[in-house]
Structure formats: structure tokens, C-alpha cells
Amino acid sequence: MKPMLAESADPAQAERLLDNDEWVAQQKVDGQRILVTNSGGDSVSLWKAADFSPLGSFGTGAGTSPFGAGSDGASFWITLSGVGKLARF
């Protein structure tokens, strides 16, 4: 999944995204990277903040439902709402 601006989305693309069960729960920037939690997909995605180039998508474990995200400048912190835990990434 690549980031997109809402005003640039065509209706067909928006419908495909809304029908997908990988809902974006939250995004957080640490200055150099952007982390997006994919709650329905049990994963997080990373992009380079300077040019939005993808750095990868990483699984958080089945049923973890990553939701909230925060950054302390060194690490990202992710709430795993499906299992009631906090993870450092």
C-alpha cells in the first residue's frame, strides 16, 4: 500500500481501499521515517519521510491488531490492541 492524497484518489481506487480489510489505524513520523499501523492486516508499514519511498511492511503477529503509534525519536511504540500489549519497533 502506498500513501496517497485524498484529493488525488479516483473513486474506483477509493472503493478498493475501503473494501480491503487492512485498515490504517494510525500513522506517526519520527523525523526520518513514517510508520503506519495496518490493524486489519496485523502489520506495520514504513516509508522514508523525505520521498515516501517504501522501506517495508512487517508483520506483528496473528491477531495483534496494531492500532496506536508513537515515537520517542529513537523507536516507534505500537499498541497491539488484539493482545493488550505495547511493542517497540
C-alpha positions in Angstrom: 0.0 0.0 0.0 1.4 3.4 -1.0 0.4 6.7 0.7 -1.9 8.8 -1.4 -3.5 12.2 -1.0 -7.3 12.0 -0.6 -7.9 14.7 -3.3 -5.9 12.7 -5.9 -7.8 9.4 -5.3 -10.1 8.3 -8.1 -13.5 6.8 -6.9 -12.6 3.3 -8.0 -9.3 3.3 -6.1 -11.0 4.7 -3.0 -13.6 1.9 -3.2 -10.9 -0.8 -3.5 -9.1 0.6 -0.4 -12.3 0.8 1.6 -13.2 -2.8 0.7 -9.8 -4.0 1.9 -9.7 -5.4 5.4 -6.3 -3.8 6.1 -7.4 -0.6 7.8 -4.9 2.1 8.5 -5.3 2.8 12.2 -2.7 5.5 12.7 0.5 7.0 11.3 3.4 8.5 13.1 6.6 10.3 11.9 9.9 10.3 13.7 11.6 12.9 11.5 13.1 10.4 9.0 10.5 7.6 8.8 6.7 7.3 8.6 5.1 4.3 10.4 1.6 3.3 9.5 -0.3 0.7 11.6 -2.4 -1.8 9.5 -4.8 -3.0 12.1 -6.8 -5.5 9.9 -3.6 -6.8 8.4 -1.6 -7.4 11.6 1.3 -5.4 10.3 3.1 -2.1 10.2 4.5 -0.3 7.1 7.4 2.0 7.0 8.2 4.8 4.5 11.1 7.2 4.1 9.7 10.6 5.1 11.8 12.6 2.6 10.4 11.0 -0.5 7.7 8.5 0.6 9.7 5.5 -0.7 8.6 2.3 0.9 11.0 0.7 3.4 8.9 -2.4 4.0 5.9 -4.0 5.7 6.4 -6.0 8.8 4.1 -8.5 10.5 3.2 -8.0 14.2 1.7 -11.5 14.7 -1.7 -13.0 14.1 -4.5 -11.4 16.0 -2.4 -8.5 17.3 -4.3 -5.7 15.6 -1.7 -2.9 15.8 -3.5 0.3 16.4 -1.9 3.3 18.1 1.6 4.5 17.4 4.1 6.9 19.0 7.7 7.8 18.7 10.4 8.8 21.2 12.8 9.9 18.4 14.7 6.6 18.6 12.0 3.9 18.4 8.4 3.6 17.4 6.0 2.3 20.1 2.9 0.5 18.9 -0.2 -0.6 20.8 -1.2 -4.2 20.0 -4.9 -3.9 20.8 -5.7 -7.5 20.0 -3.4 -8.9 22.7 -3.2 -5.9 25.1 0.5 -5.3 24.7 2.9 -2.4 23.8 5.6 -3.2 21.3 8.8 -1.3 20.4 9.8 -1.2 16.7 
